[in-house]
């Protein structure tokens, strides 16, 4: 008992001294840096700089007041970024807060955020335990009668200057060790400020899209006679990875209907060019690609091309508007409906399943006055929370209910995820059935997912998508198309070429040009070397759009050995690693 009382007295004495708060706050501010030293692949001097430069800066800043609780509260935004960084490290294993992640936050609705945060108990608990007590201690410091002495402040300001200058020296050493080292990319939190600036610049450029693209025209015309009724449906999937599709060799029955569908072609080696929805979907629907992404701000979408060619166009989405290019493209259609937003506005079901999109398709197909139709459906697919993407009555793989997201729950998470893919399988088959039932109609359906997903697949224990450095699981996606018998009768070459090219390596930038090719839309912006249904289709090196919107070939993306092994195992085309014999390898 005496020992306990003695301990309490010592703690009271410690927390009656502002120096205790000073050192605690310094340690808390450096926690993200300490974690990044362990997770980031950088030279020794880079790791030293990661501690010394911010450490010296924070030491100096905390001496700005005789009560260090004042500067720590002024640094509240930095504490928020620190918490954000730690949660991302929990999810992705490495990398700083990226530009795409900042834009994802800006374009994610509260419902999606709560679905995720509600299942990340360990990570959320960790940052709460670290940062909430820090803020409480900040209040205690502000209220405390004790003050940092002038001698302490002067002494530590001098130490801070020395540490900071030594840190600057280690930055030069890091540059000597690694020619690609840059403070704006590798030094936390300098890199956060740089990425924040890039995110704001992109947001502002995107917000001016209506103005910067207003004079754009495809000059598109249809090469087909008006007497032929044509209907084309482009289905945009969400977070669906090819690895879990039965069509792609998965051992479970996740495609019980599509696996029996006639007229179906699927591409075994399709990669998305971006692992975030706000970038991947615009690449599908426009002439932009990883190699020329900036044309996004001045060009319109494939919806406008079909409209110019005389098609009635429609965009139906089961996702909420998010002030991104997806919204802008949707507004180009003759008919634009965000079903979930409409349901919320009426006080109806907040989270409808994707089959609600079928009602919108039916209403257009029923009006046969529209001789030519082009419909884009944006699904919610397999977006987390997986167990919310299908009715309880449609649960096939069990158990599929979970309260938290952990490695221990992976089997249950996979069950729920696979159930969501079965729901997509059913939706696509229902669309095919509706198109097949249209009399005297040349029709085709296309499906591609925007990106895949990590689900604790290997020892890295990664989860979700949009990580700054992608994985195999996030990039290998399903891409398929279906042709009606009437279409095959009129233009059999397209189906034959699609099938002939189905084993070749492609990326999502082929979708725009393939849609125009299948729809018979002539425009100077159609590139048949990128259309898999054209005899001019050509295989070219594949690129990924990195966080700073720069194209990178696959061998420069930063894949880990576990990812490359999956490329090999799935028999996907991947550049031979430096130092190994041969060129391209399967």
LODO-787835 format. One record per residue: x, y, z of N, C-alpha, C in turn; residue in three letters. Coordinates in steps of 0.001 Angstrom, whole numbers, plus 500000, padded with zeros to 6 digits. Example, Ala and Ser with C-alpha at 12.3 -4.5 7.8 and 13.67 -1.06 7.14 Angstrom:
<nodes>
513190494310507800512300495500507800513200496700507800ALA 512850497750507080513670498940507140512900500030507870SER 
</nodes>
This chain:
<nodes>
500829498795500000500000500000500000500864501255500000UNK 501963501212500795502868502353500846503512502574499480UNK 503854501447498841504460501543497513503509502200496529UNK 502224501854496616501215502433495729501082503935495978UNK 501022504332497272500911505747497591502139506521497130UNK 503301505874497275504538506511496834504521506724495313UNK 504010505731494603503919505840493150502987506977492745UNK 501846507095493440500879508160493152501512509521493392UNK 502245509637494507502884510907494833503911511292493775UNK 504654510282493281505653510570492255504996511000490947UNK 503875510355490616503151510737489402502603512155489527UNK 502074512488490686501573513843490894502694514857490747UNK 503857514505491282504993515418491174505413515579489720UNK 505424514473489000505798514531487596504845515421486791UNK 503560515224487034502569515969486262502255517329486854UNK 503068517738487788503035519121488266504192519908487658UNK 504924519277486767506113519857486152505887519941484639UNK 505952521150484088505701521327482662506700520574481791UNK 507871520265482296508849519532481508508334518150481137UNK 507550517543482041506961516232481736506068516322480509UNK 505230517354480474504322517533479342505114517802478058UNK 506166518590478189506997518919477027507509517645476348UNK 508084516754477133508677515546476553507610514563476062UNK 506479514498476765505389513617476304504863514099474962UNK 504641515414474829504106515951473584505094515750472433UNK 506381515906472710507387515679471675507345514228471202UNK 507240513300472145507199511882471793505961511556470960UNK 504804512115471340503570511846470603503663512377469174UNK 504220513583469019504343514163467689505238513327466780UNK 506182512603467365507117511809466576506661510370466340UNK 505514509978466906505052508594466742504882508210465275UNK 504206509029464428504094508638463012505458508461462346UNK 506412509327462692507749509218462103508429507913462493UNK 508248507523463754508859506276464220508283505075463466UNK 506969505071463264506349503983462506506820503988461057UNK 506894505183460462507313505267459060508759504833458873UNK 509591505020459900510966504520459824510991503005459638UNK 509987502349460190509933500886460107509248500400458826UNK 508367501229458262507561500758457130508059501221455777UNK 508789502350455724509132502927454429510500502468453941UNK 510587502084452666511871501667452093512718502885451733UNK 513538503336452651514400504477452382515772504227452985UNK 516810504930452526518159504706453037518293505104454494UNK 519376504670455126519609504952456548519556506437456844UNK 520221507233456021520205508670456264518789509242456121UNK 517995508655455253516609509097455119515813508835456383UNK 516060507687456999515372507371458261515815508316459379UNK 517120508637459404517606509590460405516962510953460200UNK 516880511382458946516249512671458646514784512672459057UNK 514131511527458909512710511404459248512457511650460733UNK 513464511424461562513346511672463000513942513030463376UNK 515129513332462872515869514504463345515247515822462880UNK 514871515926461628514344517201461125513021517563461809UNK 512011516664461780510785517011462508511029517119464015UNK 511905516250464559512170516298465993512706517646466424UNK 513684518180465675514213519497465996513160520577465863UNK 512338520462464832511294521469464621510273521456465756UNK 509796520241466127508807520152467210509402520609468540UNK 510662520287468793511313520740470037511289522261470120UNK 511621522912469013511633524372469006510221524932469171UNK 509263524321468482507884524830468538507296524696469937UNK 507614523614470618507069523407471971507671524367472990UNK 508786525000472649509352526004473553508751527382473308UNK 507841527495472322507265528798471984506407529352473104UNK 505949528487473993505128528922475128505683528320476411UNK 505470529022477517505907528487478803505007527332479232UNK 503859527207478563502940526091478825502821525287477532UNK 503528524168477379503545523408476115502177522900475691UNK 501193522925476602499849522535476206499252523467475173UNK 499711524731475160499195525692474181499633525313472765UNK 500943525107472513501318524695471146500756523337470753UNK 500579522417471711500051521104471308498612521231470845UNK 497846522117471453496480522340470982496472523101469661UNK 497446523998469477497567524672468179497923523679467077UNK 498553522580467461498934521539466499497858520460466351UNK 496641520760466747495553519780466637495414519221465217UNK 495465520056464149495395519470462794496503518446462539UNK 497707518695463097498799517754462907498529516450463647UNK 497889516540464804497523515324465534496488514526464747UNK 495565515238464100494557514559463273495241513836462112UNK 496189514510461457496928513870460365497734512680460888UNK 498284512828462095499022511715462677498136510504462891UNK 496914510743463403495965509642463600495586509017462270UNK 495342509861461269494999509392459929496123508521459380UNK 497369508998459568498526508254459065498626506877459710UNK 498404506800461007498526505518461706497436504541461267UNK 496223505048461047495148504176460568495484503635459181UNK 496042504487458319496409504032456982497533503008457022UNK 498475503190457938499523502188458075498939500856458544UNK 497928500913459388497249499699459839496588498992458654UNK 496002499789457738495306499210456594496254498749455503UNK 497235499599455166498043499381453971499460498903454256UNK 499908499015455492501228498502455834502366499473455632UNK 502218500406454672503275501391454449502703502584453696UNK 503567503576453442503285504774452652502588505868453455UNK 502899507086453048502327508258453692500916508508453185UNK 500243509483453779498914509880453322499049510422451903UNK 498403509759450960498595510066449552497581511091449061UNK 497871511649447887496949512598447264495597511943447036UNK 495625510733446494494361510036446225493588509765447499UNK 494300509493448598493600509240449852492914510520450344UNK 493571511660450189492950512928450577491720513202449721UNK 491812512918448427490654513109447551489568512084447842UNK 489961510877448246488966509878448632488158510359449828UNK 488839510984450781488138511517451952487140512587451514UNK 487578513437450563486712514520450103485517514012449304UNK 485655512842448669484582512334447801483840511149448402UNK 484140510813449655483453509692450303482303510225451152UNK 481126509637450970479988510102451761480050509531453174UNK 479276510114454059479322509733455468478899508290455697UNK 477972507788454855477539506402455013478670505422454770UNK 479438505647453688480578504786453404481600504864454524UNK 481849506083454997482853506263456048482464505519457312UNK 481202505603457680480769504943458918480793503434458776UNK 480477502917457572480555501466457360481970500964457617UNK 482953501751457187484342501341457360484816501556458792UNK 484633502767459299485153503088460629484536502195461701UNK 483282501818461494482626500968462476483240499589462589UNK 484032499189461563484619497857461570486128497861461828UNK 486704499053462046488152499151462262488471499431463723UNK 487888498631464585488026498868466018489474498927466505UNK 490355497989466132491725498049466660492453499337466297UNK 492353499747465036493055500953464604492473502197465265UNK 491155502276465300490505503442465899490828503510467383UNK 490773502373468049491084502347469479492516502794469736UNK 493427502374468871494832502734469041495065504227468972UNK 494485504883467961494712506323467835493977507096468923UNK 492844506570469386492137507237470489492975507183471757UNK 493535506005472028494361505841473230495586506745473176UNK 496113506996471978497307507833471859496984509318471908UNK 495980509751471147495799511181470945494796511843471884UNK 493772511149472301492822511781473229493481512110474561UNK 494229511180475180494943511558476416495937512700476197UNK 496525512777475000497448513880474715496736515222474796UNK 495539515278474235494779516522474304494338516829475732UNK 493999515794476483493645515993477899494850516536478666UNK 496005515957478419497221516451479055497533517882478617UNK 497172518221477378497354519590476923496540520567477744UNK 495308520193478050494459521039478905495066521150480301UNK 495542520028480831496170520045482149497388520958482158UNK 498177520916481095499352521776481001498960523251480989UNK 497913523578480244497468524963480152496982525480481511UNK 496323524612482278495755525016483579496785524974484710UNK 497907524332484467498898524135485521499570525462485888UNK 499819525641487192500478526862487658501949526902487308UNK 502566525749487165503984525686486840504228526177485414UNK 505440526669485136505815527143483817507195526609483448UNK 507443526465482145508789526143481709509694527337482007UNK 510839527064482557511753528148482923512430528700481672UNK 512842529963481705513581530532480566514822529717480245UNK 515501529198481272516720528416481036516391527131480273UNK 515306526453480655514901525214479970514562525503478523UNK 513818526563478288513402526902476925514609527264476062UNK 515519528056476617516694528448475863517569527246475547UNK 517761526385476552518603525207476371518023524281475293UNK 516718524058475338516103523137474383515930523765473008UNK 515848525085472967515824525733471661517173525555470971UNK 518257525641471756519584525399471199519753523963470752UNK 519264523031471575519324521621471181518530521373469900UNK 517373522013469842516521521840468664517230522316467407UNK 517925523442467499518636523978466340519722523019465876UNK 520452522452466837521517521511466478520925520261465827UNK 519882519708466438519252518500465896518695518763464502UNK 518067519916464329517484520252463030518570520358461968UNK 519672521031462289520751521198461322521417519863460986UNK 521589519019462003522126517683461737521168516915460830UNK 519867517078461096518866516427460253518937516889458809UNK 519171518199458606519326518702457239520522518030456569UNK 521586517848457340522751517154456797522433515724456397UNK 521625515032457207521269513652456862520395513595455605UNK 519659514678455329518873514717454095519791514709452872UNK 520894515450452964521866515415451866522473514016451752UNK 522704513388452912523212512022452893522232511066452258UNK 520930511259452540519903510405451944519868510579450438UNK 520044511821449983520048512088448539521267511432447892UNK 522384511402448641523595510750448133523389509238448031UNK 522670508666449029522419507226449013521370506829447982UNK 520390507700447779519289507408446862518981508672446071UNK 519317508657444792519133509841443954517691510289443825UNK 516726509404444156515316509763444036514733510308445343UNK 515552510407446383515064510931447659514702512406447519UNK 513527512771448008513077514151448017512323514402449326UNK 512595515551449956511905515870451198510398515944450982UNK 509975516506449852508546516658449610507846515310449410UNK 508625514260449174508053512934448992508304512010450175UNK 509405512207450875509853511218451859509931511710453299UNK 509741513009453537509902513542454891508551513917455468UNK 508105513156456466506811513430457118507033514472458205UNK 506252515564458292505007515824457559505140516760456363UNK 506379517027455897506533517874454712505765517279453544UNK 505839515949453386505150515304452263503632515409452378UNK 503128515514453602501680515694453758501264517054453202UNK 502059518091453504501759519413452973501812519445451460UNK 502813518765450892502943518726449438501756518002448809UNK 501380516866449378500247516115448836498935516871449022UNK 498825517601450114497634518419450321497511519487449234UNK 498622520101448897498610521108447828498189520483446504UNK 498755519306446178498377518638444935496894518279444929UNK 496389517815446070494975517439446151494074518656445927UNK 494441519781446524493647521005446346493696521458444895UNK 494884521395444287495012521783442872494127520912441983UNK 494142519598442229493311518692441421491826518972441632UNK 491471519210442869490057519479443176489582520731442443UNK 490422521775442474490044523023441818489965522843440307UNK 490908522092439734490866521843438293489622521041437929UNK 489298520057438740488105519260438483486826520075438602UNK 486782520978439579485578521791439787485319522745438625UNK 486344523004437803486176523884436643485906523082435359UNK 485603521797435513485446520928434346484379521433433381UNK 483260521897433914482186522368433034482675523494432134UNK 483539524324432669484061525445431888485153525001430923UNK 486079524172431409487233523799430576486870522811429474UNK 485717522145429589485326521156428571484130521603427735UNK 483618522819427979482347523222427361482403523264425838UNK 483562523543425276483655523656423818484103522360423143UNK 484281521312423951484772520061423376483657519334422620UNK 484016518767421493483082517922420746483843516751420136UNK 483204515597420096483826514415419499483707514423417977UNK 482746515192417460482474515098416033482047513688415669UNK 481265513066416551480930511648416420479702511437415548UNK 479750510382414731478609509971413917478510508449413970UNK 477310507934413716477115506490413674477328505987412266UNK 478063504885412163478291504269410852477216503236410534UNK 476216503125411413475145502132411255473850502811410778UNK 473006502107410020471730502691409570470749502850410735UNK 469903503860410663468908504107411708467877502989411794UNK 467747502189410748466741501126410731467063500012411721UNK 468328499919412142468738498872413079468617499399414510UNK 467867498688415336467781499078416746469015498551417481UNK 469677499431418209470889499072418932470749499479420403UNK 471164498587421298471153498877422734472463498380423329UNK 473179499278423978474447498922424616474409499357426082UNK 474831498451426939474821498718428378476231498520428920UNK 476754499558429542478059499484430199477822499450431704UNK 478231498357432342478064498198433786479418498410434454UNK 479483499390435332480720499677436061480642498969437406UNK 481533498014437602481576497299438874482325498094439926UNK 482243497628441138482883498309442265483620497311443144UNK 484927497487443265485764496740444213485692495229443994UNK 485575494816442759485470493392442466486769492905441840UNK 487428491983442492488714491489441988488525490171441239UNK 489314489987440199489170488804439356489461487520440127UNK 490335487599441118490738486407441859489554485643442425UNK 488471486337442767487320485693443400486170485442442439UNK 486455485485441140485433485179440146485628483756439649UNK 484561483012439651484589481640439154485072481583437707UNK 484697482581436901485133482624435504486653482645435385UNK 487319483169436415488777483316436373489505482194437112UNK 488783481096437342489414479925437937489246479794439430UNK 488459480668440047488211480576441483487451479295441794UNK 487790478660442886487213477358443204485804477383443745UNK 485260478552443984483891478664444498482926479096443397UNK 481655478787443584480635479126442595480166480566442804UNK 481008481508442415480627482918442530479997483440441247UNK 480079482662440161479441483043438900478588481891438371UNK 477619481442439137476828480290438695476032480554437426UNK 475680481797437189474891482122436005475784482487434824UNK 476733483397435033477592483831433935478406482681433361UNK 478758481716434201479568480593433714478802479753432691UNK 477487479945432606476677479201431644476169480085430512UNK 476483481375430551475937482314429566476585482130428204UNK 475773482161427175476267482085425811476546483499425293UNK 477530483596424421477863484893423842478731485748424743UNK 479285485146425815480069485903426793481562485760426503UNK 482281486865426589483737486880426450484304487573427675UNK 485292486960428316485925487626429444487430487661429256UNK 488014488732429765489445488983429566490222488549430798UNK 491093487576430564491771486920431674492864487780432289UNK 493384488753431531494539489539431978494238491033431873UNK 493198491457432571492816492867432592493266493498433902UNK 493961494619433814494374495376434993493752496764434944UNK 493350497260436091492902498641436155494115499552436138UNK 493941500755435605495048501717435572495087502593436824UNK 494126502408437705494117503179438959493341502391439997UNK 493759502481441256493096501700442302492163502533443171UNK 491763503700442656490796504552443352489676504891442372UNK 488436504830442835487272504998441960487283506326441228UNK 487656507414441922487554508734441300488525508909440135UNK 489497507987439985490387508027438828490116506882437859UNK 489782505706438371489631504542437502488396504629436610UNK 487275505106437146486050505169436343486176506181435201UNK 486704507390435440486902508304434305487792507737433209UNK 488781506922433573489616506296432544488782505347431693UNK 487848504628432302486981503732431540486090504505430561UNK 485595505653430994484542506347430255485042507492429388UNK 486358507662429281486875508752428466488121508293427717UNK 488642509170426889489866508862426144491111509029427010UNK 490947509468428247492079509630429156492605508259429579UNK 493901508215429853494526506995430330495661507394431257UNK 496347506418431808497493506733432651498532507537431882UNK 498628507280430578499646507936429757499282509374429390UNK 497997509734429406497596511098429020496461511596429919UNK 496600511397431208495486511595432134494971513031432151UNK 495820514004431871495403515395432002494366515829430981UNK 494161515060429911493112515447428961491734515316429600UNK 491700514675430761490446514520431489489762515864431719UNK 490545516908431926489998518201432297489411518968431116UNK 489674518520429909489163519236428736488282518381427824UNK 488340517043427963487546516160427111486271515717427821UNK 485258515443427040484027514886427591484076513356427533UNK 482997512721427981482995511272428147482346510559426968UNK 482392509231427043481809508400425999480306508617425887UNK 479660509082426952478224509377426888477949510467425861UNK 478797511477425830478628512553424851478886512040423435UNK 479873511155423283480148510597421954478935509851421416UNK 478317509015422241477125508277421790475958509237421538UNK 475844510254422370474760511221422172474928511956420849UNK 476145512380420541476395513061419269476061512164418083UNK 476230510854418275475971509908417179474500509514417085UNK 473636510151417851472208509916417739471624508934418737UNK 472379508521419726471884507596420737471176508348421868UNK 470134507721422388469552508172423640470448507644424754UNK 470938508505425615471908508102426627471321508232428030UNK 471763507338428911471280507354430297472408506938431229UNK 472433507545432390473409507209433427472635506966434713UNK 472672505713435199471994505346436441473039504870437445UNK 473019505454438618474027505121439617473384504693440928UNK 473951503641441517473539503221442862474551503718443900UNK 475350504702443506476248505352444446475820506808444617UNK 476193507385445733475849508779445968476757509695445150UNK 476246510839444731477120511814444070478272512195444993UNK 479447512415444419480608512725445262481467513860444703UNK 480877514661443802481555515854443282482845515492442537UNK 482822514387441825483977513940441059483615513905439577UNK 484559513476438741484305513376437306483169512412436993UNK 482953511444437858481849510501437623480529511256437586UNK 480365512197438490479150513020438500479058513865437231UNK 480177514481436854480172515345435674479825514543434428UNK 480372513338434317480072512501433167478604512083433173UNK 478105511739434339476700511364434435475788512465433946UNK 476140513700434241475306514832433834475301515057432330UNK 476238514437431602476257514567430145475154513747429483UNK 474592512784430201473580511893429621472242512615429469UNK 471411512082428587470056512628428442469252512416429723UNK 469476511262430347468799510933431602469857510589432639UNK 469825511268433767470794511035434838470053510835436144UNK 470264509692436777469591509399438042470577508755439006UNK 470754509377440158471493508766441260470446508170442202UNK 470207506877442059469083506222442718469165506317444236UNK 470342506139444776470497506171446224470203507556446769UNK 470651508585446057470388509956446489468894510252446445UNK 468228509758445408466788509953445314466051509259446447UNK 466502508031446761465857507289447844466033508011449172UNK 467221508539449419467470509261450658466617510520450730UNK 466487511223449598465701512452449574464235512188449906UNK 463760511000449551462362510643449832462191509961451180UNK 463293509777451891463212509094453179463033507608453046UNK 463402507068451873463235505640451642464501504885452035UNK 464616503648451600465747502806451952467051503494451624UNK 467940503565452593469209504282452420470189503538451539UNK 470176502233451625471222501449450988470641500360450081UNK 469992500732448993469373499716448128470430498841447467UNK 470040497620447136470955496715446442470998497081444965UNK 471998496563444268472208496959442876471077496561441947UNK 470285495569442334469215495158441425468146496245441266UNK 468211497293442094467295498416441917467543499105440574UNK 468735498934440021469062499527438728468246498919437592UNK 467778497695437779467027497014436716465730497738436369UNK 465102498367437356463856499101437091464114500239436106UNK 465244500907436262465576502008435361465858501488433954UNK 466549500344433869466814499743432564465503499335431897UNK 464615498717432667463331498274432113462531499434431531UNK 462554500577432229461751501711431759462246502222430412UNK 463556502170430185464086502618428902463855501583427801UNK 464044500317428138463857499272427131462405499185426680UNK 461488499520427570460064499432427233459650500474426191UNK 460394501559426132460066502625425169460800502343423865UNK 460149501607422975460795501196421717460963502349420742UNK 460464503538421107460676504704420241462153505073420201UNK 462875504680421229464315504924421250464997503807420451UNK 465343504127419216465923503120418350467361502787418732UNK 468021503746419338469414503532419728469598503998421165UNK 470056503074422006470206503357423434471627503042423900UNK 472148503930424726473415503655425407473209503963426883UNK 473400502928427719473107503041429143474365502727429946UNK 474679503562430912475778503308431839475184503080433226UNK 475545501958433840475085501627435192476286501625436129UNK 476223502415437172477312502445438159476823501735439422UNK 477365500561439662476897499723440769477672500014442054UNK 477173499447443145477883499507444424478646498210444666UNK 478350497198443854479137495978443746479583495335445035UNK 480898495305445235481493494636446391482198495626447314UNK 481748496858447278482335497878448149482081497505449609UNK 483094497695450442482906497441451864481805498375452397UNK 480936497923453193480815496739453994480144495628453166UNK 480900494551452887480455493519451968479090492931452335UNK 478852492731453614477622492068454049476370492934453837UNK 476576494200453414475449495085453146475085495129451663UNK 475701494300450847475528494403449400474542493401448815UNK 473869492631449645472936491628449142471924491326450239UNK 470731490864449855469700490540450845470110489332451697UNK 469588489287452886469866488175453797469458486848453166UNK 468388486866452395467909485629451765468866485101450700UNK 469802485955450250470728485541449197472088485122449735UNK 472197484939451030473472484490451592473716483050451157UNK 474798482814450456475135481480449958476306480890450742UNK 477340481700450921478507481255451691478336481713453137UNK 478418480770454044478188481069455463479343480542456304UNK 479575481199457462478937482413457993479430483645457265UNK 478600484696457258478951485905456516478669487170457312UNK 478565487027458608478292488184459462479475488428460388UNK 479915489673460478481071490018461309480830491383461946UNK 481474491595463069481354492860463787482582493750463611UNK 483726493142463341484952493916463193485786493322462072UNK 486741494112461602487618493682460515488980493340461103UNK 489287492058461134490588491600461613491035490419460772UNK 492308490115460875492861488959460157492164487669460590UNK 491793487595461854491132486387462362489772486161461727UNK 489145487244461233487819487144460620487886486970459108UNK 489049486691458577489189486697457124488237485726456430UNK 488078484533456941487200483553456284485773484079456188UNK 485326484757457219483970485321457207483895486485456228UNK 484935487322456219484981488434455276484935487923453838UNK 485683486872453564485692486295452215484316485742451863UNK 483654485101452807482299484607452540481378485750452130UNK 481420486851452887480570487995452572480957488598451224UNK 482257488699450982482737489257449713482285488391448535UNK 482421487085448670481995486180447601480485486242447377UNK 479732486432448434478289486612448278477973487854447457UNK 478760488916447658478530490154446899478832489937445415UNK 479804489099445115480108488798443714478991487977443084UNK 478404487069443856477241486336443347476092487287443031UNK 475940488332443846474897489321443578475177490044442258UNK 476449490361441996476821490973440724476568490007439573UNK 476891488747439768476638487719438756475157487689438385UNK 474303487726439392472860487694439142472402488949438403UNK 472925490109438800472556491361438140472930491327436664UNK 474143490902436356474589490881434967473773489908434135UNK 473444488775434721472629487800433980471228488337433713UNK 470689489097434656469362489686434436469413490746433340UNK 470493491491433280470643492471432205470749491756430861UNK 471553490696430809471687489922429576470332489372429135UNK 469572488842430089468259488283429754467337489344429158UNK 467379490534429718466531491612429211466952492031427803UNK 468251492127427574468721492510426241468429491410425228UNK 468587490176425653468349489045424755466876488943424355UNK 466009489460425230464569489376424960464070490497424043UNK 464920491465423740464504492566422869464409492076421423UNK 463266492191420814463125491680419433463866492562418423UNK 464506491902417476465171492608416370466096493718416871UNK 466887493383417867467756494383418480469186493863418553UNK 470098494649418023471519494351418188471953494930419531UNK 472398494067420412472703494522421775474033493951422247UNK 474617494646423193475844494170423824475895494728425235UNK 476481493956426120476687494404427496478166494301427834UNK 478649495274428585480038495305429019480067495426430540UNK 481041494794431132481228494923432579482718494997432885UNK 483082495920433742484450495989434273484378496597435654UNK 485164496073436564485241496652437895486233497803437898UNK 486001498776438775486906499927438823488272499543439393UNK 488293498627440340489542498158440961489212496941441809UNK 490234496343442379490028495191443250490125495565444717UNK 490645494628445528490615494810446976491631493884447643UNK 492259494375448704493053493525449590492159493031450714UNK 492229491722451010491427491164452111492318490229452934UNK 493326490798453567494239490026454422494745488784453682UNK 495247488982452470495542487855451599496887487182451862UNK 497814487880452485499118487282452751499672487868454043UNK 500919487613454301501501487998455590501541489511455811UNK 501334490287454758501306491743454926500044492214455641UNK 498986491383455622497723491697456297497133493029455828UNK 497107493249454526496567494482453966495061494355453769UNK 494385495508453867492933495516453717492499496748452934UNK 491442496579452141490830497613451303491661497888450040UNK 491505499101449483492154499464448234492623500916448327UNK 493071501456447197493525502857447115494798503110447904UNK 495567502070448194496851502280448861497805502987447900UNK 498718503818448416499648504541447532500460503619446636UNK 500851502466447154501507501451446328500514500304446167UNK 500039500039444956498999499024444780499542497613444944UNK 498641496677445044498983495264445087498340494559443897UNK 498749493323443676498106492522442632496597492486442858UNK 496190492303444102494773492104444432493929493324444079UNK 494540494494444076493814495714443755493737495991442252UNK 494624495373441481494710495723440059494084494707439103UNK 494087493427439443493552492414438530492035492378438667UNK 491342492795437633489889492959437702489193492149436601UNK 487925491835436791487155491176435733486723492184434666UNK 486801491773433425486319492565432290485683491584431323UNK 484412491803431043483704490875430160482721491629429282UNK 482338490971428211481326491543427328480456490423426761UNK 479230490789426464478261489839425917477654490433424657UNK 477457489588423635476878490030422366475592489248422110UNK 474580489935421676473317489264421363473425488546420021UNK 472564487548419800472569486845418499472350487795417328UNK 471500488794417516471236489755416436472495490556416104UNK 473226490949417141474472491683416902475458490800416134UNK 475568489534416554476493488620415888476123488398414421UNK 474834488430414154474392488244412773474805489425411901UNK 474661490628412450474957491830411680476452492128411602UNK 477147491981412721478563492356412771479350491280413521UNK 479487490124412950480117488990413636481600489199413947UNK 482252490091413201483693490263413380484035490770414785UNK 483195491652415336483479492232416644483560491151417714UNK 482595490250417723482584489170418713483779488245418501UNK 484063487929417244485175487025416960486506487625417400UNK 486702488917417142487948489565417540488036489716419057UNK 486894489994419696486876490083421155487335488769421768UNK 486836487669421235487230486349421734488700486058421439UNK 489152486453420258490545486187419878491527486958420741UNK 491106488129421222491990488971422037491808488772423533UNK 490952487845423933490573487731425344491703487246426250UNK 492737486668425678493852486212426497495012487189426535UNK 494875488321425847495972489279425759495960490258426936UNK 497120490789427311497178491723428439496613493086428059UNK 495667493572428842495017494856428574494860495633429878UNK 494543496901429746494207497736430903492925498493430594UNK 492391499164431593491055499745431473490962500868430451UNK 492069501368429936491977502410428911491452501870427584UNK 491322500543427429490772499994426179489244500082426153UNK 488623500320427291487155500232427355486495501324426523UNK 486938502546426660486366503671425906486385503377424407UNK 487520502982423895487675502758422460486909501518422003UNK 486818500517422876486056499315422539484562499624422479UNK 484071500435423390482661500835423358482328501543422047UNK 483194502450421626482952503158420367482996502201419188UNK 483922501260419222484049500289418137482812499408418040UNK 482385498857419175481206497976419174479957498752418774UNK 479870500014419220478693500821418897478716501434417514UNK 479820501212416767479890501770415422479942503284415423UNK 480624503869416406480711505322416521482027505795415916UNK 481929506589414872483114507147414224483436508505414842UNK 484691508691415244485166509958415792486686509967415712UNK 487284511135415516488748511192415496489386510736416802UNK 488606510669417876489153510295419178489094508789419423UNK 488528508068418497488510506603418602489831506047418071UNK 490488505255418880491776504666418515491601503152418442UNK 491514502627417242491238501199417077492387500314417542UNK 493573500874417700494666500055418232494443499755419718UNK 493485500465420341493135500221421739491761499562421881UNK 491125499222420763489812498579420806489985497081420607UNK 489615496287421603489846494841421532488936494158420519UNK 487973494893419975487080494329418955487486494772417556UNK 488666495357417434489139495838416135490291494971415637UNK 490396494780414320491544494037413778492854494801413956UNK 492777496089414308493974496902414513494468496885415954UNK 493784496156416826494188496140418236495642495699418384UNK 496373496415419233497797496155419423498120496097420911UNK 498853495096421320499298494996422711500468495946422921UNK 500383496787423939501445497734424272501811497574425747UNK 502977498101426170503328498024427596502237498652428466UNK 501966498006429569500888498483430434501406499489431458UNK 500539500457431785500911501504432717499898501602433860UNK 500408502067434971499574502342436144499703503826436469UNK 498606504463436840498597505889437177498904506043438658UNK 500085506569438972500475506633440383499792507787441116UNK 500132507944442375499443508920443218499623510348442732UNK 500727510624442058500969511964441529500582512080440063UNK 499713511155439622499169511152438258500251511029437191UNK 501251510237437487502307509939436531502187508477436104UNK 502356508184434799502264506788434343503520506008434705UNK 503336504819435226504455503949435569504250502583434934UNK 505277502035434300505190500667433811505160499726435013UNK 504672498526434811504445497619435935505711497326436731UNK 506849497313436063508085497014436772508571498185437623UNK 507890499362437518508267500541438292507242500906439357UNK 506177500139439439505088500469440363505509500297441816UNK 506375499317442088506776499052443468506137497814444048UNK 505737496889443172505141495645443649506123494885444536UNK 505581494228445544506383493380446408506465491973445809UNK 507433491175446271507560489807445730506251489005445801UNK 505464489216446860504195488484446981503248488835445840UNK 503278490090445380502423490500444268502902489882442960UNK 504206489935442749504757489372441512504481487872441438UNK 504551487214442582504238485791442626502789485538442207UNK 501874486434442615500471486273442221500299486512440721UNK 501023487474440164500980487669438712501403486389437996UNK 502462485764438491502944484527437877501911483405438049UNK 501399483287439264500464482207439562499191482300438725UNK 498723483537438496497511483731437703497812483787436205UNK 499090483580435850499534483559434463499227484874433750UNK 499531485976434445499356487306433877500686487801433328UNK 500601488660432335501807489201431732502454490209432678UNK 503735490021432937504458490916433848505896491037433365UNK 506445492267433339507825492420432847508805491601433665UNK 509763491023432980510801490278433673511592491233434542UNK 511888490820435783512620491674436707514056491875436235UNK 514647493042436542516034493293436138516956492202436666UNK 517891491824435805518854490812436235518450489409435894UNK 517204489245435386516752487913435001516732487803433483UNK 516906486608433025516961486404431579515589486558430967UNK 515586486939429714514329486999428979513740488388428960UNK 512694488556428161512019489845428101510738489783428881UNK 509613489778428160508333489641428832508123488181429217UNK 507495487995430361507306486627430841505868486411431245UNK 505434485228431052504085484870431500504131484327432897UNK 
</nodes>
